[in-house]
Amino acid sequence: SHELRTPLTLILNPLEEAARDRQKDERIDVALRNSRRMLRLVNQLLDFQKLSAGKKKFKLRPIDIVKFGRICGDYFAAACSTKKIRFQTTLNGSPLTKETDAAFYVCGSLDALETIVFNFLSNALKYTPAEGSITLAIQQTEQLVRLCVKDTGPGISEEGKQKLFQVFSQVDSSTTRAFEGTGLGLALAKELAEKMDGQVGAESEVGQGSTFWAEFPALTS
Ligand code: ADP
């Protein structure tokens, strides 16, 4: 994968310049879009490979999940409103607001947590149609902290659910499928969660939306 990244960057840079010079050339746009897509895929592959080989270093530290949830929520609220999707963040079932005065911690890597939750949220955003809703729910018990992303999208079949967290698996693997992707995001989320002593899972039924969750041991002082 490493050998792929350098030439790709050397394709992308001149393409970006060409796109600036010839703003209405559709061929350049197509080439640029697909080179960017390929670079994303190569980067994801590299990350995944490093992780599986145990070469990725993790800086574990206490992370306040309430603060983390609020930041993720703010970030996605804007994207959801552009797509006319209702979005809310909750804490143990009640809306999480600026006034919510709570903090609890897990021991993790901020980068890894962000990758996991952003992956769930961007999938939810991708599959939920306009007028639907997405909730980022934080649930806390004495031992566990769970982050759930619930959407009102199409849901996933029993057969699809078996494949969800596997590398390169896409529920709809036809070449004509409606949504583009690599099938790596959820597999990466699973590996990352497990490196932080956590677990991931999904609950879904066709026509009933989906809930993806990641759960970690609560850090008690
Ligand atoms: P990608 O999105 O890049 O294809 P992922 O590993 O993130 O790869 O997801 C794997 C597959 O799981 C997706 O292709 C899609 O079929 C299914 N999926 C993931 N999230 C959702 C969701 N919220 N609703 C419906 N299907 C989903």
Residues whose N, C-alpha, C, O or C-beta is under 5 A from the ligand:
A	BS01	ADP	N123 A124 Y127 G153 G155 I156 L164 S169 Q170 V171 D172 G181 T182 G183 L184 G185 L186 A187 S210
